[in-house]
Amino acid sequence: MNLYIVEFKHYAPKDSEKGIKGYIVAENDEEVYEFIKSESEMLGETIYNSYADKENDEDEDIDIYDDDNNVIGKETFKERIIGCHGDMNDEYSEVSDLYYGATQYGWTCVIKDITSHDTEGLRYLGILQN
């Protein structure tokens, strides 16, 4: 298991905010993606996103570009987001319809091969919820 930090960027018409949403213990990046996609709660707040909607839009494969800006392949939304470690880390990601604001998420592996003893300590300190 690995310890990941989940971060966010929120964009709104009159302000923006960036910070840490919380920490999660997971086997790999795909598990973190699935956790965020499930719109679970972290620190008492629900993680709202459109990952499931965009993932189900199978006609919308994303072009992969080389350094010379030539299309060299395609990937799915899920592959793209996992590869970038979240939409807030995707240099091509755009936010729109900001009347109510938009939030992007990203994650970073902080510690690899964390032990169950470590996770118990992190839960005791209130860093991990479950």
N, C-alpha and C positions, 0 to 999 in steps of 0.2 A: 504494500500500500504506500501511497505517496500523499504528502500534504500539499494542497493547492490553496493559493489565495485567490479569491474571486473579487475582481474590481469592477467599477462601473463609471460611466460618463453619462450625465443627464444633460440634455440640451432643451432649452425652453426659450420662448420669445424674449423674456426679460432677464434671464440669468442662466447659468449653467453650474454644474456641480460634478466633482470627480472625487472618488474615494474608494474605500474598501467595503465590500458588501459582507464578507465573512470568509471563513476557511472551510474546506471540505477535505475529507480523506477519501481517496479513490484510487483504483488500480491504474487508470490511464486517462488521457485527455478525452477519449470518447465517453467515459463515465461522467466526467465533469460536464461535457456538452449535454448529455442526457439529463443530468440533474438540473441544469439551467433551463433546458427545454421543457421540463415537467412543471415549470413555474412553481417550484417548491418555496418554502419560506426559509429565509436566513435572517437571524437576529430579529424575528418577529415581523418581518416585512416580506410580502410575496414578491418574487422575481417575475415581472411581467415582460414578455418578449414575443416576437413573432417567428421564432425558430421553427415551430411545428408547421405553420402556414407556408413558410418559404420552402421548407424541406419537402412538403407534399406537392409543390408546384414543379412537377417533374419536367415540364417543358422549358424550364428556365435554367438550363445548365449554364455554368459560368465559364467564360473564355479564360484560358491560361496564356499569359504573354511571356515572351523572352525579353532579354535586355534591350533588344532593338524594337520592341513594341509589336512584334509579330505574333499572331495567334499560333500556339504550338499544341493546343489540346483543349479539353473541356473537363470540368469537374462539377460535382453536385454542390449544392449549398452546404450540406453537412460536411463534406470533405474540405470545402474552403474554410469554414468556420473552425473546424478542428485543427486544420493546418496553421491557421493564424492565431490559434488560442483565443478565439472570441472575435465578435464583430468589431469591438473597439480597437483591436489591433490590426484590422484589415485596412490597408492603405486605400483600397478602392471602395470601401463602404461609405454610403451616403445616408444622411438622415433627412427626412422630409416630413411634411405635415406636422409642423411643430406647434400648432395651436395649443395642444395640451402637453407638449413636450415629448421627447423621445429619449430612451435610455439604451445604451449599448453596454455589453458585458465582455469581460476578458478574464483570463486566468493565467497564473504562472505556478509552476511546480516549485515549491519552497524547499521541501525536504523529500528525498527519495528513500524508499525502504524504511518507512516509519514503523515502529513496533507497536504492539497493542498496549504495552506499558506507557509509551509516549502518548498515545491517543487518550488513555485514561487521565494522564496528567493535564493534557490540553482541555479535556472536558471539565476537569476539576477547576481549572483556571477560568472557565467560561469562554474559551476561544472556540471550542467545538460544541455544537448543540446536542447532537445525538450520538 
